[in-house]
Amino acid sequence: MNKAELIKDMVERSDLKKKDVEVALNAFLESVKESLVKEEKVQLVGFGTFEVRQRKAREGRNPRKPEEVIQIPESKAPVFKAGKALKEAVNAPKKTKKTKAKSKKKKK
């Protein structure tokens, strides 16, 4: 699902207009981004947590020249950790619809 599909789905699930949903989603994304830039956690109970983790400097290899060792500098990485309710929803057994195949028999 991309952003446009998410907006469409949110419009269908709410009584909001597409433009209002788009503004709300953009505000949410901007708020999360600004919090992560400040290295603050964003916790949505039942859904998950967005946070920044520090990656240590390390050695790596150039995939085109495996004998070449390169230094990878330390960096910060945004991460998402799923909450308990989200994990349970994703891992819940899927409900399957049983449909009967219609047979097309010709009447004589």
NUDO-694520 format. One line per field, with one value per atom (N, C-alpha, C, O): x, y, z; atom name; chain; residue number from 1; residue in one letter. Coordinates in nm, 2 decimals, decimal comma, always signed. Atoms other than C-alpha are relative to their C-alpha. Example, Ala and Ser with C-alpha at 12.3 -4.5 7.8 and 13.67 -1.06 7.14 Angstrom:
<tifis>
east = c(+0,09:+1,23:+0,09:+0,19:-0,09:+1,37:-0,08:-0,03);
north = c(-0,12:-0,45:+0,12:+0,12:-0,11:-0,11:+0,11:+0,22);
up = c(+0,00:+0,78:+0,00:+0,07:+0,00:+0,71:+0,08:+0,09);
atomo = c(N:CA:C:O:N:CA:C:O);
cadena = c(A:A:A:A:A:A:A:A);
num = c(1:1:1:1:2:2:2:2);
residuo = c(a:a:a:a:s:s:s:s);
</tifis>
This chain:
<tifis>
east = c(+0,09:+0,00:+0,09:+0,18:-0,07:+0,14:-0,08:-0,19:+0,06:+0,05:-0,14:-0,23:+0,13:-0,23:-0,10:-0,22:+0,09:-0,38:-0,04:-0,16:+0,03:-0,36:-0,10:-0,20:+0,10:-0,54:-0,14:-0,24:+0,13:-0,81:-0,07:-0,19:+0,06:-0,86:-0,05:-0,15:+0,04:-0,87:-0,13:-0,21:+0,12:-1,14:-0,12:-0,22:+0,11:-1,35:-0,04:-0,15:+0,03:-1,32:-0,05:-0,09:+0,05:-1,41:-0,10:-0,13:+0,09:-1,65:+0,07:+0,01:-0,08:-1,37:+0,02:+0,01:-0,03:-1,30:+0,15:+0,23:-0,14:-0,99:+0,10:+0,21:-0,10:-0,82:+0,03:+0,14:-0,02:-0,88:+0,09:+0,17:-0,08:-0,74:+0,15:+0,24:-0,14:-0,43:+0,07:+0,19:-0,06:-0,37:+0,04:+0,14:-0,03:-0,40:+0,11:+0,20:-0,11:-0,17:+0,13:+0,23:-0,12:+0,09:+0,04:+0,16:-0,03:+0,07:+0,06:+0,15:-0,05:+0,12:+0,14:+0,23:-0,14:+0,42:+0,10:+0,21:-0,10:+0,58:+0,03:+0,14:-0,02:+0,52:+0,10:+0,19:-0,09:+0,69:+0,14:+0,24:-0,13:+0,98:+0,07:+0,19:-0,06:+1,04:+0,04:+0,14:-0,03:+1,03:+0,13:+0,21:-0,11:+1,28:+0,13:+0,24:-0,11:+1,51:+0,05:+0,18:-0,04:+1,51:+0,04:+0,07:-0,03:+1,58:-0,10:-0,06:+0,11:+1,25:-0,08:-0,09:+0,08:+1,05:-0,15:-0,20:+0,14:+0,70:-0,07:-0,06:+0,06:+0,49:-0,15:-0,22:+0,14:+0,15:-0,05:-0,03:+0,04:+0,01:-0,08:-0,18:+0,07:-0,10:+0,04:+0,02:-0,05:+0,05:+0,15:+0,20:-0,14:+0,42:+0,07:+0,01:-0,08:+0,71:+0,10:+0,17:-0,10:+0,92:+0,11:+0,08:-0,11:+1,27:+0,12:+0,13:-0,13:+1,63:+0,10:+0,11:-0,11:+1,91:+0,13:+0,14:-0,14:+2,28:+0,06:+0,07:-0,08:+2,48:+0,15:+0,19:-0,15:+2,85:+0,07:+0,02:-0,09:+3,13:+0,04:+0,06:-0,04:+3,23:+0,08:+0,07:-0,06:+3,43:-0,10:-0,18:+0,08:+3,26:+0,08:+0,20:-0,07:+3,35:-0,08:-0,20:+0,06:+3,29:-0,05:+0,03:+0,05:+3,06:+0,06:+0,07:-0,07:+3,23:+0,14:+0,19:-0,13:+3,57:+0,01:+0,05:+0,00:+3,54:+0,13:+0,12:-0,12:+3,90:+0,02:+0,11:-0,01:+3,86:-0,08:-0,20:+0,07:+3,78:-0,03:+0,06:+0,04:+3,59:-0,04:-0,09:+0,05:+3,52:-0,14:-0,16:+0,14:+3,15:-0,01:+0,01:+0,01:+3,10:-0,12:-0,22:+0,11:+2,87:-0,12:-0,09:+0,11:+2,52:-0,12:-0,12:+0,12:+2,17:-0,10:-0,10:+0,10:+1,88:-0,13:-0,15:+0,13:+1,51:-0,05:-0,03:+0,06:+1,34:-0,14:-0,18:+0,14:+0,99:+0,00:+0,04:+0,02:+0,91:-0,15:-0,21:+0,14:+0,57:-0,05:+0,02:+0,06:+0,35:-0,07:-0,09:+0,06:+0,18:-0,12:-0,14:+0,13:-0,16:+0,02:-0,05:-0,03:-0,02:+0,06:+0,03:-0,06:+0,20:-0,11:-0,11:+0,11:-0,11:-0,09:-0,13:+0,09:-0,32:+0,07:+0,00:-0,07:-0,05:+0,01:+0,01:-0,02:+0,00:-0,13:-0,12:+0,13:-0,37:-0,03:+0,00:+0,04:-0,50:-0,09:-0,18:+0,08:-0,65:-0,13:-0,15:+0,13:-1,02:-0,02:+0,00:+0,02:-1,09:-0,14:-0,22:+0,14:-1,41:-0,01:+0,06:+0,02:-1,54:-0,10:-0,22:+0,09:-1,70:-0,03:+0,07:+0,03:-1,88:+0,01:-0,04:-0,01:-1,79:-0,13:-0,18:+0,13:-2,09:+0,03:+0,12:-0,02:-2,11:-0,09:-0,21:+0,08:-2,23:-0,04:+0,03:+0,05:-2,43:-0,11:-0,20:+0,10:-2,63:-0,13:-0,12:+0,13:-3,00:-0,03:-0,02:+0,04:-3,12:-0,15:-0,20);
north = c(-0,12:+0,00:+0,12:+0,13:-0,13:+0,34:+0,11:+0,09:-0,11:+0,68:+0,03:+0,06:-0,03:+0,74:-0,10:-0,07:+0,11:+0,40:+0,01:-0,01:-0,02:+0,47:+0,11:+0,10:-0,11:+0,80:-0,04:-0,01:+0,05:+0,64:-0,09:-0,08:+0,09:+0,37:+0,07:+0,04:-0,08:+0,62:+0,08:+0,10:-0,07:+0,82:-0,09:-0,06:+0,09:+0,51:-0,05:-0,08:+0,04:+0,43:+0,11:+0,09:-0,11:+0,77:+0,09:+0,07:-0,09:+1,05:+0,13:+0,23:-0,11:+1,28:+0,01:-0,09:-0,03:+1,44:-0,04:-0,04:+0,04:+1,33:+0,10:+0,07:-0,10:+1,66:+0,01:+0,03:+0,00:+1,65:-0,11:-0,10:+0,12:+1,30:+0,02:-0,01:-0,03:+1,41:+0,09:+0,07:-0,10:+1,71:-0,07:-0,05:+0,07:+1,49:-0,10:-0,10:+0,09:+1,22:+0,07:+0,03:-0,07:+1,47:+0,06:+0,07:-0,06:+1,64:-0,11:-0,09:+0,11:+1,30:-0,04:-0,05:+0,04:+1,21:+0,11:+0,08:-0,11:+1,55:+0,00:+0,03:+0,01:+1,52:-0,11:-0,09:+0,12:+1,18:+0,04:+0,01:-0,03:+1,30:+0,10:+0,09:-0,10:+1,61:-0,06:-0,02:+0,06:+1,40:-0,09:-0,09:+0,08:+1,16:+0,08:+0,04:-0,09:+1,44:+0,05:+0,06:-0,04:+1,55:-0,12:-0,11:+0,13:+1,18:-0,03:-0,09:+0,04:+1,15:-0,12:-0,14:+0,12:+0,83:+0,05:+0,14:-0,02:+0,83:-0,13:-0,23:+0,13:+0,56:+0,01:+0,10:+0,01:+0,47:-0,14:-0,24:+0,12:+0,22:-0,10:-0,06:+0,10:-0,10:-0,01:-0,11:+0,00:+0,00:-0,02:-0,12:+0,01:+0,05:+0,12:+0,22:-0,11:+0,28:+0,03:-0,06:-0,05:+0,49:+0,06:+0,13:-0,05:+0,57:+0,01:-0,05:-0,01:+0,65:-0,08:-0,07:+0,08:+0,41:+0,04:+0,07:-0,04:+0,48:-0,13:-0,23:+0,11:+0,25:+0,03:+0,15:-0,02:+0,21:+0,00:-0,06:+0,01:+0,26:-0,14:-0,21:+0,14:-0,06:-0,02:+0,08:+0,03:-0,22:-0,08:-0,16:+0,07:-0,34:-0,04:-0,01:+0,05:-0,49:+0,06:+0,07:-0,05:-0,34:-0,12:-0,21:+0,12:-0,59:-0,02:-0,13:+0,02:-0,52:-0,04:-0,11:+0,04:-0,57:-0,06:+0,01:+0,06:-0,82:+0,01:+0,01:-0,01:-0,79:+0,14:+0,16:-0,14:-0,41:+0,02:+0,00:-0,03:-0,32:+0,15:+0,23:-0,15:+0,01:+0,03:-0,06:-0,04:+0,20:+0,07:+0,16:-0,05:+0,26:+0,09:+0,04:-0,09:+0,57:-0,03:-0,09:+0,01:+0,57:+0,08:+0,18:-0,07:+0,68:-0,02:-0,11:+0,02:+0,72:-0,06:-0,03:+0,07:+0,50:+0,01:-0,03:+0,00:+0,55:-0,15:-0,22:+0,14:+0,22:+0,00:+0,10:+0,02:+0,10:-0,13:-0,24:+0,12:-0,16:-0,02:+0,06:+0,03:-0,32:-0,02:-0,09:+0,02:-0,31:-0,14:-0,21:+0,13:-0,62:-0,02:-0,13:+0,01:-0,56:-0,02:-0,10:+0,01:-0,51:-0,14:-0,20:+0,14:-0,83:-0,11:-0,20:+0,11:-1,03:+0,01:-0,10:-0,01:-0,89:-0,06:-0,13:+0,05:-0,98:-0,15:-0,22:+0,15:-1,33:-0,08:-0,20:+0,07:-1,41:-0,09:-0,06:+0,09:-1,70:+0,07:+0,15:-0,07:-1,58:-0,07:-0,19:+0,05:-1,61:-0,02:+0,07:+0,03:-1,78:-0,02:-0,08:+0,02:-1,76:-0,12:-0,15:+0,12:-2,09:+0,03:+0,06:-0,02:-2,06:-0,13:-0,21:+0,12:-2,33:+0,03:+0,13:-0,02:-2,36:-0,04:-0,15:+0,02:-2,34:-0,09:-0,06:+0,09:-2,62:+0,05:+0,08:-0,04:-2,53:-0,12:-0,16:+0,12:-2,83:+0,05:+0,13:-0,03:-2,80:-0,09:-0,21:+0,07:-2,89:-0,06:+0,00:+0,07:-3,15:+0,01:-0,04);
up = c(+0,00:+0,00:+0,00:+0,08:+0,00:-0,09:+0,06:+0,11:-0,07:+0,04:-0,06:+0,02:+0,06:-0,21:+0,03:+0,06:-0,03:-0,14:+0,15:+0,18:-0,15:+0,24:+0,02:+0,09:-0,01:+0,20:-0,05:+0,02:+0,05:-0,01:+0,10:+0,12:-0,10:+0,25:+0,13:+0,18:-0,11:+0,53:-0,03:+0,06:+0,04:+0,34:+0,01:+0,06:+0,00:+0,30:+0,15:+0,17:-0,14:+0,68:+0,09:+0,20:-0,08:+0,80:-0,08:-0,19:+0,06:+0,73:-0,05:-0,07:+0,04:+0,63:-0,15:-0,23:+0,14:+0,29:-0,03:+0,06:+0,04:+0,09:+0,04:+0,10:-0,03:+0,14:+0,15:+0,19:-0,15:+0,52:+0,05:+0,13:-0,03:+0,54:-0,04:+0,03:+0,05:+0,33:+0,10:+0,13:-0,09:+0,56:+0,13:+0,19:-0,12:+0,87:-0,01:+0,08:+0,02:+0,74:-0,01:+0,05:+0,02:+0,63:+0,13:+0,16:-0,14:+0,98:+0,09:+0,16:-0,08:+1,14:-0,04:+0,05:+0,04:+0,93:+0,03:+0,07:-0,03:+0,98:+0,15:+0,19:-0,14:+1,36:+0,04:+0,13:-0,03:+1,37:-0,04:+0,03:+0,05:+1,16:+0,09:+0,12:-0,09:+1,38:+0,13:+0,19:-0,13:+1,69:-0,01:+0,08:+0,02:+1,55:-0,03:+0,02:+0,02:+1,44:+0,14:+0,16:-0,14:+1,81:+0,08:+0,20:-0,06:+1,89:+0,12:+0,22:-0,09:+2,08:-0,05:-0,17:+0,04:+2,08:-0,03:+0,03:+0,03:+1,93:+0,03:-0,05:-0,04:+2,11:-0,03:+0,02:+0,03:+1,98:+0,06:+0,00:-0,08:+2,24:-0,09:-0,15:+0,07:+2,07:-0,15:-0,21:+0,14:+1,73:+0,00:-0,06:+0,00:+1,79:+0,04:+0,08:-0,04:+1,86:-0,11:-0,17:+0,09:+1,63:+0,08:+0,18:-0,08:+1,76:-0,09:-0,20:+0,07:+1,65:+0,08:+0,20:-0,06:+1,71:-0,06:-0,18:+0,05:+1,69:-0,05:+0,01:+0,06:+1,46:+0,02:-0,01:-0,02:+1,55:-0,13:-0,23:+0,12:+1,30:-0,01:+0,09:+0,03:+1,14:-0,13:-0,21:+0,12:+0,87:-0,09:-0,05:+0,10:+0,55:-0,12:-0,12:+0,13:+0,21:-0,11:-0,12:+0,13:-0,13:-0,07:-0,11:+0,07:-0,31:-0,13:-0,18:+0,13:-0,64:+0,01:-0,08:-0,02:-0,50:+0,15:+0,24:-0,14:-0,20:+0,08:+0,20:-0,08:-0,11:+0,06:+0,15:-0,05:-0,05:+0,13:+0,13:-0,13:+0,31:+0,01:-0,02:-0,01:+0,36:+0,15:+0,22:-0,13:+0,68:-0,01:-0,09:+0,00:+0,74:+0,13:+0,24:-0,12:+0,97:+0,09:+0,04:-0,09:+1,27:-0,06:-0,13:+0,05:+1,19:+0,09:+0,17:-0,07:+1,32:-0,10:-0,21:+0,09:+1,19:+0,06:+0,18:-0,05:+1,23:+0,00:-0,10:+0,00:+1,34:+0,05:+0,12:-0,05:+1,41:+0,07:+0,01:-0,07:+1,67:+0,02:+0,08:+0,00:+1,64:+0,15:+0,22:-0,13:+1,95:+0,01:-0,09:-0,03:+2,11:-0,09:-0,15:+0,07:+1,95:-0,15:-0,21:+0,15:+1,60:-0,03:-0,13:+0,02:+1,63:+0,01:-0,08:-0,02:+1,75:-0,13:-0,17:+0,12:+1,46:-0,13:-0,20:+0,12:+1,20:+0,01:-0,09:-0,02:+1,35:+0,02:+0,04:-0,03:+1,40:-0,12:-0,24:+0,11:+1,19:-0,09:-0,05:+0,10:+0,87:-0,01:-0,01:+0,02:+0,82:-0,15:-0,23:+0,14:+0,49:-0,03:+0,04:+0,04:+0,30:-0,08:-0,18:+0,08:+0,18:-0,10:-0,07:+0,11:-0,15:-0,07:-0,09:+0,07:-0,33:-0,15:-0,20:+0,14:-0,69:-0,07:-0,04:+0,07:-0,92:-0,12:-0,20:+0,12:-1,17:-0,11:-0,09:+0,11:-1,51:-0,08:-0,17:+0,07:-1,62:-0,10:-0,06:+0,10:-1,94:+0,03:+0,05:-0,01:-1,91:-0,13:-0,24:+0,12:-2,16:-0,03:-0,13);
atomo = c(N:CA:C:O:N:CA:C:O:N:CA:C:O:N:CA:C:O:N:CA:C:O:N:CA:C:O:N:CA:C:O:N:CA:C:O:N:CA:C:O:N:CA:C:O:N:CA:C:O:N:CA:C:O:N:CA:C:O:N:CA:C:O:N:CA:C:O:N:CA:C:O:N:CA:C:O:N:CA:C:O:N:CA:C:O:N:CA:C:O:N:CA:C:O:N:CA:C:O:N:CA:C:O:N:CA:C:O:N:CA:C:O:N:CA:C:O:N:CA:C:O:N:CA:C:O:N:CA:C:O:N:CA:C:O:N:CA:C:O:N:CA:C:O:N:CA:C:O:N:CA:C:O:N:CA:C:O:N:CA:C:O:N:CA:C:O:N:CA:C:O:N:CA:C:O:N:CA:C:O:N:CA:C:O:N:CA:C:O:N:CA:C:O:N:CA:C:O:N:CA:C:O:N:CA:C:O:N:CA:C:O:N:CA:C:O:N:CA:C:O:N:CA:C:O:N:CA:C:O:N:CA:C:O:N:CA:C:O:N:CA:C:O:N:CA:C:O:N:CA:C:O:N:CA:C:O:N:CA:C:O:N:CA:C:O:N:CA:C:O:N:CA:C:O:N:CA:C:O:N:CA:C:O:N:CA:C:O:N:CA:C:O:N:CA:C:O:N:CA:C:O:N:CA:C:O:N:CA:C:O:N:CA:C:O:N:CA:C:O:N:CA:C:O:N:CA:C:O:N:CA:C:O:N:CA:C:O:N:CA:C:O:N:CA:C:O:N:CA:C:O:N:CA:C:O:N:CA:C:O:N:CA:C:O:N:CA:C:O:N:CA:C:O:N:CA:C:O:N:CA:C:O:N:CA:C:O:N:CA:C:O:N:CA:C:O:N:CA:C:O:N:CA:C:O:N:CA:C:O:N:CA:C:O:N:CA:C:O:N:CA:C:O:N:CA:C:O:N:CA:C:O:N:CA:C:O:N:CA:C:O:N:CA:C:O:N:CA:C:O:N:CA:C:O:N:CA:C:O:N:CA:C:O:N:CA:C:O:N:CA:C:O:N:CA:C:O:N:CA:C:O:N:CA:C:O);
cadena = c(A:A:A:A:A:A:A:A:A:A:A:A:A:A:A:A:A:A:A:A:A:A:A:A:A:A:A:A:A:A:A:A:A:A:A:A:A:A:A:A:A:A:A:A:A:A:A:A:A:A:A:A:A:A:A:A:A:A:A:A:A:A:A:A:A:A:A:A:A:A:A:A:A:A:A:A:A:A:A:A:A:A:A:A:A:A:A:A:A:A:A:A:A:A:A:A:A:A:A:A:A:A:A:A:A:A:A:A:A:A:A:A:A:A:A:A:A:A:A:A:A:A:A:A:A:A:A:A:A:A:A:A:A:A:A:A:A:A:A:A:A:A:A:A:A:A:A:A:A:A:A:A:A:A:A:A:A:A:A:A:A:A:A:A:A:A:A:A:A:A:A:A:A:A:A:A:A:A:A:A:A:A:A:A:A:A:A:A:A:A:A:A:A:A:A:A:A:A:A:A:A:A:A:A:A:A:A:A:A:A:A:A:A:A:A:A:A:A:A:A:A:A:A:A:A:A:A:A:A:A:A:A:A:A:A:A:A:A:A:A:A:A:A:A:A:A:A:A:A:A:A:A:A:A:A:A:A:A:A:A:A:A:A:A:A:A:A:A:A:A:A:A:A:A:A:A:A:A:A:A:A:A:A:A:A:A:A:A:A:A:A:A:A:A:A:A:A:A:A:A:A:A:A:A:A:A:A:A:A:A:A:A:A:A:A:A:A:A:A:A:A:A:A:A:A:A:A:A:A:A:A:A:A:A:A:A:A:A:A:A:A:A:A:A:A:A:A:A:A:A:A:A:A:A:A:A:A:A:A:A:A:A:A:A:A:A:A:A:A:A:A:A:A:A:A:A:A:A:A:A:A:A:A:A:A:A:A:A:A:A:A:A:A:A:A:A:A:A:A:A:A:A:A:A:A:A:A:A:A:A:A:A:A:A:A:A:A:A:A:A:A:A:A:A:A:A:A:A:A:A:A:A);
num = c(1:1:1:1:2:2:2:2:3:3:3:3:4:4:4:4:5:5:5:5:6:6:6:6:7:7:7:7:8:8:8:8:9:9:9:9:10:10:10:10:11:11:11:11:12:12:12:12:13:13:13:13:14:14:14:14:15:15:15:15:16:16:16:16:17:17:17:17:18:18:18:18:19:19:19:19:20:20:20:20:21:21:21:21:22:22:22:22:23:23:23:23:24:24:24:24:25:25:25:25:26:26:26:26:27:27:27:27:28:28:28:28:29:29:29:29:30:30:30:30:31:31:31:31:32:32:32:32:33:33:33:33:34:34:34:34:35:35:35:35:36:36:36:36:37:37:37:37:38:38:38:38:39:39:39:39:40:40:40:40:41:41:41:41:42:42:42:42:43:43:43:43:44:44:44:44:45:45:45:45:46:46:46:46:47:47:47:47:48:48:48:48:49:49:49:49:50:50:50:50:51:51:51:51:52:52:52:52:53:53:53:53:54:54:54:54:55:55:55:55:56:56:56:56:57:57:57:57:58:58:58:58:59:59:59:59:60:60:60:60:61:61:61:61:62:62:62:62:63:63:63:63:64:64:64:64:65:65:65:65:66:66:66:66:67:67:67:67:68:68:68:68:69:69:69:69:70:70:70:70:71:71:71:71:72:72:72:72:73:73:73:73:74:74:74:74:75:75:75:75:76:76:76:76:77:77:77:77:78:78:78:78:79:79:79:79:80:80:80:80:81:81:81:81:82:82:82:82:83:83:83:83:84:84:84:84:85:85:85:85:86:86:86:86:87:87:87:87:88:88:88:88:89:89:89:89:90:90:90:90:91:91:91:91:92:92:92:92:93:93:93:93:94:94:94:94:95:95:95:95:96:96:96:96:97:97:97:97:98:98:98:98:99:99:99:99:100:100:100:100:101:101:101:101:102:102:102:102:103:103:103:103:104:104:104:104:105:105:105:105:106:106:106:106:107:107:107:107:108:108:108:108);
residuo = c(m:m:m:m:n:n:n:n:k:k:k:k:a:a:a:a:e:e:e:e:l:l:l:l:i:i:i:i:k:k:k:k:d:d:d:d:m:m:m:m:v:v:v:v:e:e:e:e:r:r:r:r:s:s:s:s:d:d:d:d:l:l:l:l:k:k:k:k:k:k:k:k:k:k:k:k:d:d:d:d:v:v:v:v:e:e:e:e:v:v:v:v:a:a:a:a:l:l:l:l:n:n:n:n:a:a:a:a:f:f:f:f:l:l:l:l:e:e:e:e:s:s:s:s:v:v:v:v:k:k:k:k:e:e:e:e:s:s:s:s:l:l:l:l:v:v:v:v:k:k:k:k:e:e:e:e:e:e:e:e:k:k:k:k:v:v:v:v:q:q:q:q:l:l:l:l:v:v:v:v:g:g:g:g:f:f:f:f:g:g:g:g:t:t:t:t:f:f:f:f:e:e:e:e:v:v:v:v:r:r:r:r:q:q:q:q:r:r:r:r:k:k:k:k:a:a:a:a:r:r:r:r:e:e:e:e:g:g:g:g:r:r:r:r:n:n:n:n:p:p:p:p:r:r:r:r:k:k:k:k:p:p:p:p:e:e:e:e:e:e:e:e:v:v:v:v:i:i:i:i:q:q:q:q:i:i:i:i:p:p:p:p:e:e:e:e:s:s:s:s:k:k:k:k:a:a:a:a:p:p:p:p:v:v:v:v:f:f:f:f:k:k:k:k:a:a:a:a:g:g:g:g:k:k:k:k:a:a:a:a:l:l:l:l:k:k:k:k:e:e:e:e:a:a:a:a:v:v:v:v:n:n:n:n:a:a:a:a:p:p:p:p:k:k:k:k:k:k:k:k:t:t:t:t:k:k:k:k:k:k:k:k:t:t:t:t:k:k:k:k:a:a:a:a:k:k:k:k:s:s:s:s:k:k:k:k:k:k:k:k:k:k:k:k:k:k:k:k:k:k:k:k);
</tifis>
